[in-house]
């Protein structure tokens, strides 16, 4: 399983996503997996990567939390969680994404 965390430095939410992803991997008994961090630094790069905002998590190249945004760029991303909108998915949402059979 290939896990990427795409972010840009101007949005602090990627730290929270990284922390929650680490905990979710432990809960899902997948501590053996490495999360590859990828800094998106330009708008051109964001367009090429189809980057809907920071943080974006991709598992095997797919975003388990598809964005309704039709634009790409260096912006903070918002996720829908059971508690409302947040800057990162919950640990439970991440565990579900990590254990979902594609």
C-alpha positions in Angstrom: 0.0 0.0 0.0 1.4 3.4 -1.0 0.4 6.3 1.2 1.1 9.9 0.3 0.4 13.1 2.3 0.5 16.1 0.0 0.7 19.5 1.6 1.9 23.0 1.3 3.7 24.8 4.1 1.2 27.7 4.2 -1.5 25.4 5.7 -0.8 24.1 9.2 -3.5 21.4 9.0 -1.1 18.9 7.4 0.6 18.4 10.8 -2.8 17.3 12.3 -3.4 15.0 9.3 0.1 13.4 9.7 -0.5 12.8 13.4 -3.9 11.3 12.8 -2.7 9.2 10.0 0.1 7.8 12.2 -2.4 6.9 14.8 -4.8 5.3 12.3 -2.0 3.2 10.9 -1.3 1.9 14.4 -5.0 1.1 15.0 -5.3 -0.6 11.6 -2.2 -2.7 12.5 -0.3 -1.2 9.6 2.6 0.5 11.4 4.8 -1.2 8.9 3.7 1.3 6.2 5.5 4.6 5.5 3.7 7.8 4.8 5.5 9.7 2.0 5.3 13.4 2.5 5.2 15.5 -0.6 5.4 19.3 -0.4 3.5 21.1 -3.2 5.2 24.4 -3.7 3.8 26.1 -6.8 0.4 26.6 -8.4 1.7 24.9 -11.5 2.7 21.9 -9.4 -0.8 21.9 -7.7 -2.5 21.9 -11.1 -0.3 19.1 -12.4 -0.9 17.0 -9.3 -4.6 17.8 -9.2 -4.1 19.0 -5.7 -7.4 20.2 -4.1 -5.7 21.6 -1.1 -3.6 20.8 2.0 -3.6 18.3 3.4 -4.4 15.7 0.7 -4.0 12.0 1.5 -3.7 9.5 -1.3 -3.7 5.7 -0.8 -2.4 3.8 -3.9 -2.9 7.0 -5.9 -6.5 7.5 -4.9 -8.0 10.1 -2.7 -10.3 8.3 -0.2 -12.0 11.6 0.6 -12.9 13.0 -2.8 -13.1 16.8 -2.9 -16.1 18.6 -4.4 -13.7 21.4 -5.3 -13.2 21.7 -9.1 -10.1 23.9 -8.7 -6.6 23.0 -7.6 -4.1 25.2 -5.9 -2.2 26.2 -2.8 -5.1 26.4 -0.3 -6.2 24.7 2.9 -8.6 21.8 2.4 -11.7 21.2 4.5 -13.0 17.7 5.3 -16.5 16.7 6.3 -16.4 14.7 9.6 -19.0 13.4 12.0 -18.4 16.5 14.1 -18.7 19.0 11.2 -16.1 20.6 8.9 -12.4 20.1 9.9 -8.9 20.6 8.5 -8.2 16.9 8.5 -10.1 13.6 8.5 -10.8 11.9 11.9 -8.7 9.0 13.0 -11.8 6.7 12.5 -12.3 8.0 8.9 -8.6 7.3 8.2 -8.8 3.8 9.7 -11.8 3.1 7.5 -9.9 4.3 4.4 -6.8 2.2 5.3 -8.8 -1.0 5.8 -11.2 -0.5 2.8 -10.7 -3.2 0.2 -10.3 -1.5 -3.2 
